[in-house]
Amino acid sequence: MSEKTTAAAMPPPADKPVVELIGVHKWFGAFHVLRDVNLTVRRGERIVIAGPSGGGKSTLIRCINAIERHQQGRIVVNGVELTSDLKRIDEVRREVGMVFQQFNLFPHLTVLENCTLAPIWVRKLPKAQAEELAMQYLKRVHIPEQAKKYPGQLSGGQQQRVAIARALCMNPKVMLFDEPTSALDPEMVKEVLDTMVELALDGTTMIVVSHEMGFARQVANRVVLMDEGQIVEANAPEEFFNHPQHERTKLFLSQILR
């Protein structure tokens, strides 16, 4: 990542919300994993969610596209509220790109086939158009030459960039990243973060669960600390890192930045 690229250089967010979470609660059995979570994400905004393990970060973004189901409160994505209605769930999922920790690529399909599967089957694009779109996004993440290879022939960093291209092929309104670098070797982390910085420069709406605090400082409009299922603090990077308000934020930063 270029140190000269900062959040101030990124496109400003628009006023229209893309994601709204209002009083969201989630339980796993008796475990109250999300507790009255409220968060609004505007178009073009870049949110980094950090915090201790088990604090509810990944569960929160998995609820946004109904991989996990919230039990109380409201989640609205691009004006569509998530309910138990399967049509609404499908409508929301078409608008949300998801990049997982473990890539989740189909090993028996080539890179190109991984990227064209959803556009062909979900968006009903003709194969030729889907392949053209896939190559466009593979070029955007700097790996078009890998199109005919299988995931097992790629490095971890390359596989994660394929996963990003695959998500972008659905032209999502918001991109969700669930600790996208945590399964990578250290030397591969930078190539994935550089790709994510480029997306931010393009004005992509992003919600990122990550412990990469350098990325948060550089790219985020807001950094959110989650702990014990609650949003403890949410602020602009300069305030979050230099003037944390909550004792739990101070403790977290003292541990992760030392």
Secondary structure, 3 states (H helix, E strand, C coil): CCCCCCHHHCCCCCCCEEEEEEEEEEEECCEEEEEEEEEEEECCCEEEEECCCCCCHHHHHHHHCCCCCCCEEEEEECCEECCCCHHHHHHHHHCEEEECCCCCCCCCCCHHHHHHHHHHHCCCCCHHHHHHHHHHHHHHCCCHHHCCCCHHHCCHHHHHHHHHHHHHCCCCCEEEEECCCCCCCHHHHHHHHHHHHHHHHCCCCEEEECCCHHHHHHHCCEEEEEECCEEEEEECHHHHHHCCCCHHHHHHHHHHCC
